[in-house]
Amino acid sequence: MEALILGIIQGLTEFLPVSSSGHLEIGKALLGVETTDNLTFTVLVHGATVLSTLVVFRKDIAALLLGLFRFQWNEETQYLAKIALSMLPIAVVGLFFKDHVEAIFEQSNILLLVGVMLLVTAILLAFAYYKKSGDKDLSFGHALIIGVAQTVAVLPGISRSGATIATGLLLGNRKSEVARFSFLMVLVPIMGENVLSMLKYDAAAQAAANAPGAGVLAVGFVAAFLAGLAACSWMINIVKRGKLIWFAVYCAVVALIAIGGTLWG
């Protein structure tokens, strides 16, 4: 049951602008479990969200790859170059500051930090909602700035999709293009993070930590995949319709609950 709940939380919040890391921390606190600390479980649920993105954007990805292998500086190659450029900031953090980021999640007042950062997410989404709709094409400069926003979202409570989509909208880019770019740009970083984690994998330590069984892992994977599939498709329509304000309100409410629970709990 814990794997099911955490899998759904991961799948939904990876794409909805409400912070998956923040909600997983809240979920762990409410459930009183440390399941997400298990490397195998973490890799699987993140892999499930990657798979759901691949399914939703399968036609886009196929078109980009076909264009790339024409070995021309065409629209598809330029788009992939923008994605590569957007990944540079998060790659630097992942390669050189990963231990520092992980230390943030080990703080005793983690829920207070989550609450404060969720307020930041709410403010970003509110600004994006009231910003006049733009019609700019996504430039290389904008791709890099959106990549920086993705990097800031390593903080628990800052939504990755919320930060990247809000940043793209504030820069004046088209809604549909911002949503598409936001979801495609995260594929390689998530897979890269999982590869780095597996390189540091200590099978003996995981076994000693009572790693969850195959059935539990399967439940978490399927739950994250199906929830991610629904959330990814849903989020694309939400961005097109400009309904981000409701997520701003939601993040603000959860933020106040997390902060209040920490200060007076």
Backbone hydrogen bonds in HBPLUS format (Angstrom, degrees):
<---DONOR---> <-ACCEPTOR-->    atom                        ^
c    i                          cat <-CA-CA->   ^        H-A-AA   ^      H-
h    n   atom  resd res      DA  || num        DHA   H-A  angle D-A-AA Bond
n    s   type  num  typ     dist DA aas  dist angle  dist       angle   num
A0005-ILE N   A0001-MET O   2.96 MM   4  6.22 165.0  1.98 151.7 154.7     1
A0006-LEU N   A0002-GLU O   2.90 MM   4  6.06 171.5  1.91 154.4 157.1     2
A0007-GLY N   A0003-ALA O   2.82 MM   4  5.77 147.3  1.93 139.7 149.3     3
A0008-ILE N   A0004-LEU O   3.01 MM   4  6.20 156.8  2.06 146.9 152.4     4
A0009-ILE N   A0005-ILE O   2.95 MM   4  6.20 159.7  1.99 148.6 154.7     5
A0010-GLN N   A0006-LEU O   2.92 MM   4  6.07 161.7  1.96 144.4 149.2     6
A0011-GLY N   A0007-GLY O   2.94 MM   4  6.11 167.5  1.95 149.2 152.9     7
A0012-LEU N   A0008-ILE O   2.92 MM   4  6.00 168.3  1.93 154.7 157.6     8
A0013-THR N   A0009-ILE O   2.94 MM   4  5.84 164.7  1.96 149.9 154.4     9
A0014-GLU N   A0010-GLN O   3.03 MM   4  5.79 133.8  2.25 141.8 149.7    10
A0016-LEU N   A0012-LEU O   3.01 MM   4  6.10 167.3  2.03 156.3 159.5    11
A0018-VAL N   A0016-LEU O   2.75 MM   2  5.67 140.1  1.91 108.4  96.3    12
A0023-HIS N   A0019-SER O   3.09 MM   4  6.24 162.0  2.13 142.7 147.7    13
A0024-LEU N   A0020-SER O   2.87 MM   4  6.00 149.8  1.96 147.3 155.9    14
A0025-GLU N   A0021-SER O   3.05 MM   4  6.25 153.0  2.12 143.6 150.2    15
A0026-ILE N   A0022-GLY O   3.03 MM   4  6.33 156.0  2.09 145.8 152.6    16
A0027-GLY N   A0023-HIS O   2.71 MM   4  5.87 157.4  1.76 145.2 152.4    17
A0028-LYS N   A0024-LEU O   2.82 MM   4  6.00 155.2  1.88 145.9 152.0    18
A0029-ALA N   A0025-GLU O   3.02 MM   4  6.22 156.0  2.08 143.0 149.4    19
A0030-LEU N   A0026-ILE O   2.90 MM   4  6.17 158.9  1.95 152.7 158.3    20
A0031-LEU N   A0027-GLY O   2.88 MM   4  5.96 158.9  1.93 148.5 154.5    21
A0032-GLY N   A0028-LYS O   2.69 MM   4  5.48 131.5  1.92 138.0 150.5    22
A0033-VAL N   A0028-LYS O   3.30 MM   5  5.28 140.6  2.47 131.0 140.0    23
A0037-ASP N   A0034-GLU O   2.92 MM   3  5.47 157.0  1.97 116.1 123.8    24
A0038-ASN N   A0035-THR O   3.01 MM   3  5.63 161.5  2.04 116.4 122.4    25
A0042-THR N   A0038-ASN O   3.01 MM   4  6.22 166.8  2.02 158.6 162.8    26
A0043-VAL N   A0039-LEU O   2.88 MM   4  6.04 168.8  1.90 159.5 161.6    27
A0044-LEU N   A0040-THR O   3.04 MM   4  6.16 159.9  2.09 146.6 152.3    28
A0045-VAL N   A0041-PHE O   3.00 MM   4  6.24 169.3  2.02 159.0 160.6    29
A0046-HIS N   A0042-THR O   3.09 MM   4  6.19 157.6  2.14 147.8 154.4    30
A0047-GLY N   A0043-VAL O   2.83 MM   4  5.92 150.0  1.92 142.7 152.2    31
A0048-ALA N   A0044-LEU O   2.84 MM   4  6.09 142.3  1.98 144.2 154.8    32
A0049-THR N   A0045-VAL O   3.20 MM   4  6.49 148.6  2.31 138.4 144.9    33
A0050-VAL N   A0046-HIS O   3.05 MM   4  6.38 150.8  2.13 145.9 154.2    34
A0051-LEU N   A0047-GLY O   2.95 MM   4  6.18 157.8  2.00 146.3 152.1    35
A0052-SER N   A0048-ALA O   2.99 MM   4  6.27 151.7  2.07 143.7 151.1    36
A0053-THR N   A0049-THR O   3.10 MM   4  6.32 149.9  2.19 140.4 147.8    37
A0054-LEU N   A0050-VAL O   2.97 MM   4  6.29 156.6  2.02 151.1 157.7    38
A0055-VAL N   A0051-LEU O   3.00 MM   4  6.28 149.3  2.10 146.4 154.3    39
A0056-VAL N   A0052-SER O   3.06 MM   4  6.29 166.0  2.08 148.7 151.6    40
A0057-PHE N   A0053-THR O   2.93 MM   4  6.03 164.4  1.95 155.6 159.8    41
A0061-ILE N   A0057-PHE O   2.85 MM   4  6.05 166.9  1.87 164.8 168.5    42
A0062-ALA N   A0058-ARG O   2.97 MM   4  6.07 158.3  2.02 142.1 148.4    43
A0063-ALA N   A0059-LYS O   3.00 MM   4  6.17 158.2  2.05 145.1 150.9    44
A0064-LEU N   A0060-ASP O   2.94 MM   4  6.19 155.5  2.00 148.4 155.3    45
A0065-LEU N   A0061-ILE O   2.96 MM   4  6.17 160.5  1.99 151.7 156.5    46
A0066-LEU N   A0062-ALA O   2.96 MM   4  6.14 158.3  2.01 148.0 154.2    47
A0067-GLY N   A0063-ALA O   3.01 MM   4  6.16 157.0  2.06 144.2 150.3    48
A0068-LEU N   A0064-LEU O   2.90 MM   4  6.11 150.5  1.99 143.7 152.4    49
A0069-PHE N   A0065-LEU O   3.02 MM   4  6.24 159.6  2.06 151.0 154.6    50
A0070-ARG N   A0067-GLY O   3.23 MM   3  5.39 160.3  2.27 105.7 109.1    51
A0071-PHE N   A0068-LEU O   3.00 MM   3  5.74 161.9  2.03 118.5 124.0    52
A0078-GLN N   A0074-ASN O   2.98 MM   4  6.19 161.6  2.02 155.0 160.4    53
A0079-TYR N   A0075-GLU O   2.98 MM   4  6.15 149.7  2.08 142.2 150.4    54
A0080-LEU N   A0076-GLU O   3.01 MM   4  6.31 160.5  2.05 151.6 156.0    55
A0081-ALA N   A0077-THR O   2.92 MM   4  6.14 145.5  2.04 142.3 152.6    56
A0082-LYS N   A0078-GLN O   2.96 MM   4  6.25 144.9  2.09 142.6 151.5    57
A0083-ILE N   A0079-TYR O   3.03 MM   4  6.41 151.1  2.11 145.2 153.1    58
A0084-ALA N   A0080-LEU O   2.91 MM   4  6.18 157.4  1.96 145.7 151.8    59
A0085-LEU N   A0081-ALA O   2.90 MM   4  6.13 153.6  1.97 144.1 151.3    60
A0086-SER N   A0082-LYS O   2.94 MM   4  6.15 153.2  2.01 145.6 152.7    61
A0087-MET N   A0083-ILE O   3.19 MM   4  6.44 128.9  2.47 139.8 152.3    62
A0087-MET N   A0084-ALA O   3.19 MM   3  5.25 139.3  2.36  96.7 108.0    63
A0088-LEU N   A0085-LEU O   3.25 MM   3  5.56 156.5  2.31 108.1 114.6    64
A0091-ALA N   A0087-MET O   2.91 MM   4  5.99 147.9  2.01 153.8 164.2    65
A0092-VAL N   A0088-LEU O   3.03 MM   4  6.26 155.1  2.09 154.3 159.4    66
A0093-VAL N   A0089-PRO O   3.19 MM   4  6.52 162.2  2.22 148.9 153.0    67
A0094-GLY N   A0090-ILE O   2.83 MM   4  5.95 161.2  1.87 146.0 152.0    68
A0095-LEU N   A0091-ALA O   2.92 MM   4  5.99 153.3  1.99 147.3 153.3    69
A0096-PHE N   A0092-VAL O   3.00 MM   4  5.94 158.9  2.05 148.2 153.9    70
A0097-PHE N   A0093-VAL O   2.82 MM   4  4.84 146.9  1.93 129.9 137.8    71
A0101-VAL N   A0097-PHE O   3.06 MM   4  6.39 154.1  2.13 153.3 160.9    72
A0102-GLU N   A0098-LYS O   2.92 MM   4  6.20 161.6  1.96 153.5 158.4    73
A0103-ALA N   A0099-ASP O   3.00 MM   4  6.16 142.4  2.15 138.4 148.3    74
A0104-ILE N   A0101-VAL O   3.05 MM   3  5.34 136.4  2.25 102.7 114.3    75
A0105-PHE N   A0102-GLU O   3.13 MM   3  5.43 128.1  2.42 102.3 114.2    76
A0106-GLU N   A0103-ALA O   3.12 MM   3  5.16 150.3  2.21  99.9 109.0    77
A0107-GLN N   A0104-ILE O   3.36 MM   3  5.68 169.0  2.38 110.7 112.6    78
A0112-LEU N   A0109-ASN O   3.11 MM   3  5.45 129.1  2.38 105.4 118.1    79
A0113-LEU N   A0109-ASN O   3.27 MM   4  6.68 156.9  2.32 151.0 157.2    80
A0114-VAL N   A0110-ILE O   2.90 MM   4  6.20 157.3  1.96 149.4 156.2    81
A0115-GLY N   A0111-LEU O   2.96 MM   4  6.12 157.5  2.01 141.8 147.3    82
A0116-VAL N   A0112-LEU O   3.05 MM   4  6.34 161.3  2.09 150.7 154.8    83
A0117-MET N   A0113-LEU O   2.93 MM   4  6.12 166.9  1.95 156.6 160.2    84
A0118-LEU N   A0114-VAL O   2.85 MM   4  6.00 145.0  1.97 146.8 156.7    85
A0119-LEU N   A0115-GLY O   3.15 MM   4  6.43 142.7  2.29 140.1 149.4    86
A0119-LEU N   A0116-VAL O   3.15 MM   3  5.19 124.6  2.48  93.9 107.8    87
A0120-VAL N   A0116-VAL O   3.19 MM   4  6.62 146.6  2.31 140.2 149.1    88
A0121-THR N   A0117-MET O   2.95 MM   4  6.31 153.6  2.02 145.0 151.9    89
A0122-ALA N   A0118-LEU O   2.89 MM   4  6.16 155.2  1.95 144.8 151.4    90
A0123-ILE N   A0119-LEU O   2.97 MM   4  6.27 155.7  2.03 148.6 154.4    91
A0124-LEU N   A0120-VAL O   2.98 MM   4  6.27 160.8  2.02 152.2 157.2    92
A0125-LEU N   A0121-THR O   2.97 MM   4  6.21 165.5  1.99 155.3 158.6    93
A0126-ALA N   A0122-ALA O   2.96 MM   4  6.13 151.7  2.04 144.8 152.9    94
A0127-PHE N   A0123-ILE O   2.96 MM   4  6.21 161.8  1.99 152.6 156.8    95
A0128-ALA N   A0124-LEU O   2.97 MM   4  6.23 159.9  2.01 149.6 155.4    96
A0129-TYR N   A0125-LEU O   2.93 MM   4  6.10 145.8  2.04 141.5 150.7    97
A0130-TYR N   A0126-ALA O   3.14 MM   4  6.40 156.8  2.19 151.3 155.8    98
A0131-LYS N   A0127-PHE O   3.01 MM   4  6.08 118.1  2.41 139.7 155.4    99
A0136-LYS N   A0172-GLY O   3.01 MM  36  5.81 166.4  2.03 154.4 150.5   100
A0143-ALA N   A0139-SER O   2.97 MM   4  6.17 152.6  2.05 143.3 151.2   101
A0144-LEU N   A0140-PHE O   3.06 MM   4  6.35 151.9  2.15 146.8 152.8   102
A0145-ILE N   A0141-GLY O   3.09 MM   4  6.39 158.3  2.14 146.5 152.4   103
A0146-ILE N   A0142-HIS O   2.87 MM   4  6.08 161.0  1.91 153.9 158.9   104
A0147-GLY N   A0143-ALA O   2.95 MM   4  6.13 142.1  2.09 136.3 147.3   105
A0148-VAL N   A0144-LEU O   2.96 MM   4  6.36 141.5  2.11 143.8 153.9   106
A0148-VAL N   A0145-ILE O   3.12 MM   3  5.05 121.3  2.48  91.7 106.1   107
A0149-ALA N   A0145-ILE O   3.04 MM   4  6.42 151.9  2.12 144.9 152.5   108
A0150-GLN N   A0146-ILE O   2.96 MM   4  6.28 148.5  2.06 143.5 152.1   109
A0151-THR N   A0147-GLY O   3.07 MM   4  6.34 143.5  2.21 137.9 147.5   110
A0151-THR N   A0148-VAL O   3.07 MM   3  4.98 119.0  2.45  91.5 106.9   111
A0152-VAL N   A0148-VAL O   3.03 MM   4  6.41 152.8  2.10 150.9 157.3   112
A0153-ALA N   A0149-ALA O   3.24 MM   4  6.47 137.9  2.43 137.9 148.7   113
A0153-ALA N   A0150-GLN O   3.17 MM   3  5.11 128.5  2.45  91.5 105.1   114
A0154-VAL N   A0151-THR O   3.12 MM   3  5.76 159.1  2.16 119.0 120.1   115
A0155-LEU N   A0152-VAL O   3.20 MM   3  6.24 173.6  2.20 126.5 128.5   116
A0158-ILE N   A0155-LEU O   3.13 MM   3  5.75 166.8  2.14 136.8 140.7   117
A0163-ALA N   A0159-SER O   2.76 MM   4  5.71 159.6  1.80 140.8 146.7   118
A0164-THR N   A0160-ARG O   2.96 MM   4  6.08 168.8  1.97 152.1 155.5   119
A0165-ILE N   A0161-SER O   2.90 MM   4  5.78 162.4  1.93 144.7 150.6   120
A0166-ALA N   A0162-GLY O   2.91 MM   4  5.74 158.3  1.96 139.7 147.0   121
A0167-THR N   A0163-ALA O   2.98 MM   4  5.93 155.7  2.04 137.7 145.1   122
A0168-GLY N   A0164-THR O   2.98 MM   4  6.12 160.9  2.02 143.9 149.2   123
A0169-LEU N   A0165-ILE O   2.94 MM   4  6.18 156.8  1.99 151.8 157.9   124
A0170-LEU N   A0166-ALA O   2.87 MM   4  6.04 158.1  1.92 150.1 156.4   125
A0171-LEU N   A0167-THR O   2.99 MM   4  6.20 135.4  2.19 141.8 153.5   126
A0173-ASN N   A0168-GLY O   3.14 MM   5  5.73 163.5  2.17 158.7 155.0   127
A0172-GLY N   A0169-LEU O   2.95 MM   3  5.11 153.6  2.02 103.1 111.6   128
A0178-VAL N   A0174-ARG O   2.98 MM   4  6.15 155.3  2.04 154.6 161.8   129
A0179-ALA N   A0175-LYS O   3.11 MM   4  6.37 164.9  2.13 156.4 159.2   130
A0180-ARG N   A0176-SER O   3.15 MM   4  6.30 165.6  2.18 144.9 149.0   131
A0181-PHE N   A0177-GLU O   2.95 MM   4  6.08 167.4  1.97 150.0 153.7   132
A0182-SER N   A0178-VAL O   2.90 MM   4  5.97 158.9  1.94 149.5 155.8   133
A0183-PHE N   A0179-ALA O   3.19 MM   4  6.41 155.6  2.25 150.6 155.0   134
A0184-LEU N   A0180-ARG O   3.06 MM   4  6.24 159.9  2.10 152.0 158.0   135
A0185-MET N   A0181-PHE O   2.93 MM   4  5.84 158.5  1.98 151.5 156.4   136
A0187-LEU N   A0184-LEU O   3.34 MM   3  5.76 158.4  2.39 110.9 116.5   137
A0190-ILE N   A0186-VAL O   3.11 MM   4  6.18 165.7  2.13 156.1 159.5   138
A0191-MET N   A0187-LEU O   3.10 MM   4  6.32 165.9  2.12 152.2 156.5   139
A0192-GLY N   A0188-VAL O   2.71 MM   4  5.83 156.9  1.76 155.6 163.2   140
A0193-GLU N   A0189-PRO O   2.83 MM   4  5.98 155.2  1.89 145.8 152.0   141
A0194-ASN N   A0190-ILE O   3.03 MM   4  6.27 157.1  2.08 146.7 152.6   142
A0195-VAL N   A0191-MET O   2.96 MM   4  6.22 152.8  2.04 145.7 153.1   143
A0196-LEU N   A0192-GLY O   2.97 MM   4  6.23 162.7  2.00 151.7 155.6   144
A0197-SER N   A0193-GLU O   2.92 MM   4  6.14 153.8  1.99 145.2 153.0   145
A0198-MET N   A0194-ASN O   2.88 MM   4  6.12 153.2  1.95 146.3 153.5   146
A0199-LEU N   A0195-VAL O   2.97 MM   4  6.24 143.2  2.10 145.2 155.4   147
A0200-LYS N   A0197-SER O   3.11 MM   3  5.24 134.4  2.32  97.4 109.7   148
A0201-TYR N   A0198-MET O   3.05 MM   3  4.68 158.9  2.10  98.5 103.6   149
A0206-GLN N   A0202-ASP O   2.99 MM   4  6.28 159.1  2.03 156.7 163.1   150
A0207-ALA N   A0203-ALA O   2.92 MM   4  6.11 155.1  1.98 148.3 155.0   151
A0208-ALA N   A0204-ALA O   2.92 MM   4  6.15 155.9  1.98 146.2 153.0   152
A0209-ALA N   A0205-ALA O   2.99 MM   4  6.15 132.6  2.22 137.3 150.0   153
A0210-ASN N   A0207-ALA O   3.14 MM   3  5.38 152.6  2.22 113.7 114.2   154
A0217-LEU N   A0213-GLY O   3.02 MM   4  6.30 163.3  2.05 155.0 160.1   155
A0218-ALA N   A0214-ALA O   2.87 MM   4  6.03 155.4  1.93 148.5 155.3   156
A0219-VAL N   A0215-GLY O   3.04 MM   4  6.26 156.0  2.09 145.4 151.3   157
A0220-GLY N   A0216-VAL O   3.05 MM   4  6.33 162.1  2.08 150.8 155.1   158
A0221-PHE N   A0217-LEU O   2.91 MM   4  6.12 157.5  1.96 149.2 155.6   159
A0222-VAL N   A0218-ALA O   2.96 MM   4  6.11 175.3  1.96 155.9 156.8   160
A0223-ALA N   A0219-VAL O   2.96 MM   4  5.99 162.5  2.00 148.1 153.8   161
A0224-ALA N   A0220-GLY O   2.98 MM   4  6.05 161.5  2.01 144.7 149.9   162
A0225-PHE N   A0221-PHE O   2.89 MM   4  6.07 156.9  1.95 150.9 157.8   163
A0226-LEU N   A0222-VAL O   2.96 MM   4  6.10 177.1  1.96 156.8 157.3   164
A0227-ALA N   A0223-ALA O   2.99 MM   4  5.98 161.3  2.03 146.2 152.3   165
A0228-GLY N   A0224-ALA O   2.84 MM   4  5.77 151.0  1.93 137.7 146.7   166
A0229-LEU N   A0225-PHE O   2.84 MM   4  6.02 152.8  1.92 148.0 155.7   167
A0230-ALA N   A0226-LEU O   3.10 MM   4  6.33 162.0  2.14 146.3 150.0   168
A0231-ALA N   A0227-ALA O   2.89 MM   4  6.04 165.2  1.91 149.3 154.2   169
A0232-CYS N   A0228-GLY O   2.86 MM   4  5.82 162.1  1.89 149.3 153.6   170
A0233-SER N   A0229-LEU O   3.37 MM   4  6.44 170.0  2.38 142.8 145.5   171
A0234-TRP N   A0230-ALA O   2.93 MM   4  6.01 158.3  1.98 148.4 155.5   172
A0235-MET N   A0231-ALA O   2.78 MM   4  5.81 159.0  1.83 147.7 153.2   173
A0236-ILE N   A0232-CYS O   3.26 MM   4  6.46 154.4  2.33 145.7 150.8   174
A0238-ILE N   A0234-TRP O   2.99 MM   4  6.28 151.8  2.07 148.4 157.3   175
A0239-VAL N   A0235-MET O   2.95 MM   4  6.16 164.2  1.97 156.2 158.2   176
A0240-LYS N   A0236-ILE O   3.16 MM   4  6.37 161.2  2.20 144.4 149.7   177
A0241-ARG N   A0237-ASN O   3.04 MM   4  6.22 147.2  2.15 143.1 151.5   178
A0242-GLY N   A0238-ILE O   2.95 MM   4  6.08 114.6  2.39 137.3 154.3   179
A0243-LYS N   A0238-ILE O   3.21 MM   5  5.54 168.0  2.23 147.7 150.2   180
A0242-GLY N   A0239-VAL O   3.08 MM   3  4.96 146.3  2.20  97.0 107.3   181
A0247-PHE N   A0244-LEU O   3.04 MM   3  5.42 130.4  2.29 107.5 120.0   182
A0248-ALA N   A0244-LEU O   3.14 MM   4  6.53 144.3  2.28 145.9 156.6   183
A0249-VAL N   A0245-ILE O   3.00 MM   4  6.34 154.8  2.06 148.1 153.7   184
A0250-TYR N   A0246-TRP O   2.98 MM   4  6.17 159.6  2.02 139.7 145.8   185
A0251-CYS N   A0247-PHE O   2.85 MM   4  5.98 165.9  1.87 146.5 150.1   186
A0252-ALA N   A0248-ALA O   3.01 MM   4  6.16 155.1  2.07 144.1 151.0   187
A0253-VAL N   A0249-VAL O   2.97 MM   4  6.23 158.0  2.02 152.8 158.3   188
A0254-VAL N   A0250-TYR O   2.95 MM   4  6.22 172.9  1.96 160.1 161.4   189
A0255-ALA N   A0251-CYS O   2.84 MM   4  5.86 152.1  1.92 142.5 151.2   190
A0256-LEU N   A0252-ALA O   3.01 MM   4  6.21 159.1  2.05 146.3 150.6   191
A0257-ILE N   A0253-VAL O   3.02 MM   4  6.31 154.1  2.09 148.7 156.2   192
A0258-ALA N   A0254-VAL O   2.86 MM   4  6.09 162.2  1.89 152.1 156.7   193
A0259-ILE N   A0255-ALA O   2.86 MM   4  6.06 164.5  1.89 153.7 158.3   194
A0260-GLY N   A0256-LEU O   2.81 MM   4  5.79 161.7  1.84 142.3 148.6   195
A0261-GLY N   A0257-ILE O   2.77 MM   4  5.82 159.5  1.82 146.9 153.3   196
A0262-THR N   A0258-ALA O   3.04 MM   4  6.14 146.4  2.16 138.6 147.0   197
A0263-LEU N   A0259-ILE O   2.98 MM   4  6.18 162.9  2.01 153.5 157.9   198
A0264-TRP N   A0260-GLY O   2.91 MM   4  5.85 158.3  1.96 149.9 155.7   199
A0265-GLY N   A0261-GLY O   2.82 MM   4  4.81 114.4  2.25 121.5 130.7   200
